Amino acid sequence: MNLISPPAGQLDIEVVFDLVCPWCFLGIRRLRRALARRSDIRAELRWRPFLLNPDIGGSGMQRHDYMMRKFGGEERARRLHGTLTELGLAEGITFRFDLQRRVPPSVDAHRLVRFAAQQGSADTLVDLIFTAYFSEGHDIADPSVLTRLAVLAGFEREAAWRFLASGVEAEAVHAENLRAHRLGINGVPCFVMSGKHGAQGGGHAIAGAQEPEVLERLMDVALAESAED
């Protein structure tokens, strides 16, 4: 007898994140691990920008100055980075905070992710940008760095360079950041899950770099609720 597997559940996941947020890198890796364990779920990730440092522009801020402003000093930052480094190893992430010299603005990186989403390659690009910044210490506000990463994600070099130089999607990034705050999101990562394709502003939200088991439970809740409608 041939057994036919039931169709995969359809899940929309809005990922509200910032590309300079180490907890977002960790949380998204855990989300991917949760999804890899669930062959019964077919998920579409929708990348929603959030700006942790909207006042940082230009070439960014010296890391020491940023650490003083955000954590009150290097010692507290070192303790936090030690925790993140240990947690990251379990998810295949090598955090190298020692390689970072500046904290860059993330608007251009978010713009590029939106551009990649139109071509269906945003998932790949997000991981490339996170790795470049947190594991390799590259400046992800540098157009040459972003262009190189776009090429690795499958873009033509000239097309990526022209897009970054154009300023296109900058207003959209700021609008999405404002939307997140209006929805009550004040920390990232935040995952909004819905069993209804294309849901806007609905679904179940969970914040933080949650363990895969926690994320799976929320997936099941979203899918069950969708099945009842």
N, C-alpha and C positions, 0 to 999 in steps of 0.2 A: 504494500500500500504506500502510495506517495503522500506524504504529509505536506500540506501547504502552510507555510508560515504566515501568520497574520501580518497585515500591512504595518509598516513602521509608523509610529506616532509622529505627527508633524509638530515641531516645536520652534517657535520664534524666541530668540534670546537677544535682548538688547544689552550690549556690554557697554556700560558707562565707565570710562577709564581715561587715564592720562598716561602718555608715553614716557613721562619722567617719574612715574610712580612705581617703586619696586614692588609694593604690595599688589599692584595691578598685574605685573609680570607674573608673580607667584600665583595669584588668583586665577588668571587666565590659563596658566598651565594646568592648574587643578581642574578647571572646567573642562579642558580638552581631555584630561584623563577620565573624568566622569563620563563624558560622551563616548570615549573609546570603549568603555565597559558596557555601553548600552546599545547593542546592535538593533534593538527594537525602537530606537528613537532616531529620527532624521531631523537634525537641527539646522537652522539658518542663523548665523551670527550677524547682528546688525551693530556696527561700531558707532558709538555715540561719544563724541569728545567732551571732556571735562578738563578745565584749566585749573590746576592746583595753584599756579603762580601767574595769574592774569596780569600782574603788574611788572613781570619780568619781560623785558623786550631787548631789542638790539642783539648783542652778542652774549647775553645772559648775565649771570652773577657769579662772582668768585665763590667757589665751594665753601671756603672758610666763612665768608660773610653770610652765606645762606645757612650754614649749620648754626651759626650764632643766632640768626634771626628765628629759625624754625625750632631749634632744640635747646637753645641757650648755651651751647658750647659743644666742643668736639667729643667730650667724654660720653655724654648721653647718646650722641650720634653713633659712636663706636659700639656701644652696647646694643643699640638697635640694629646696626649693620651686622654685628656678630650673630644675632638671632636670625636675621634674614638670610645670611650666608648659609647657616645650618639648615634652615627650612628649604632653601633653594636647591641644595644638593639632592634632596629627596625627589625633586621634580625635574632633575636634569639641568638646573640652572647654576652657572658659576658666576656669582656676583663678585665683581671686582671694583668695589667702591674706591679702592686706592688709586685706580687709574683715572678717576674723574677729577678734572681741574675746575670745571665750571658747570653750573646748572643752567641749561639752555632753555629758552622759550620753546614751547612745543606746538605752537600754532601751525607752522609749516609742515611738521611731521603729521599732524592731524589732517591738514589739507591733502597731503599726499595719500593718506589712507582713504579719504573720501574719493579721491580720483581713482585709486585702485579698486574700490568697491564697485565702481561703474564697469570695471573690466573683469570682475569676479576673482581678483587676486588679493583682496584686502587681508584675508586670514594669514597668508604667507608673509605679506609685507609687515604686518604688526609684529610678528615674531622676529623678523629680521631687524626691525628698528629697536625693539627691546634688547636683543642680543648685542647689537652694535653699541648701544649706550651702556648697559649694565655689565656686560661681560668683556667688552673690548675697549671701553672708555672713549668712544668716538663722540664728536659733537653733532648731535642730531638736529641742530639748527643750521648746520653748514650745508648749503645747497649741493656741493660736490659729494658729500657723504650721502645725502638723501638720494641723489641721482644714482649713485653706485648701488644703493640698496634697491632702488626701483628696477634697475637693470637685472639684478639678481632675482627679482620677483617676476620678471618677464617683460618689462617695458623696454621700448626703444629709448636709448640714452637721450636723443635730441628731444623726443616728446616729453620725457620727464623733466628735462632741464627747462624747456619752454613753459611747462605748467608751473613749476616752482617760481619762475621769474614773473609769472603773470599776476600773482596775487589772487587768482580765482579761488573761491571757496573759503576765503578768510572770514567773510561776513557770516557764512553758514556755520563755521566752527564756533564763532562767538555766540551765534543764535542758539546752537545746540547746548552750549555751556549754560546760557541763561535758562533754557528750557529745563535742564536738569535741576537747577536751583529752584525753579518754580514748582517742580514736582516734589520738592523736599529732599532732594539728594544733596548731601553736603560732605560726603566722603566717598572715596572710590578704592577698589572697584565696587560696582554695584551691578547686579544682574537682574534683569526684569524678564521673566519667563511667561510666555503665553502659548496656549495650545491653538490659538486662532491665528492663522497666517495674516501678517500685516497689521497686527494690533498696534494701536497708537495710544500710549498713555495708560494702558490697562495691564493686566497680568499681575504676577506675584514678584515682589522685589526682595532681594537679599543683598546685604552689603558685606564687604570684607572678603579676605582671601580664604573662603570656606573650604573645608575638606570635601573631597569628591562625594562622600556618603551623604553629606548635608545637601549638596547640590542635586544629587539624584532624587532625594526625597521631594525637593521642590519641583523638579521636573515631573514627577509622578502626580503631584497635586495639580499642576497646571494642565497636564494631559487629561486627568480624570475630570476636572471641571469642564474642560472643553467637550468631552464626550457626553456630558449631561445636557449640554445646550442643544 
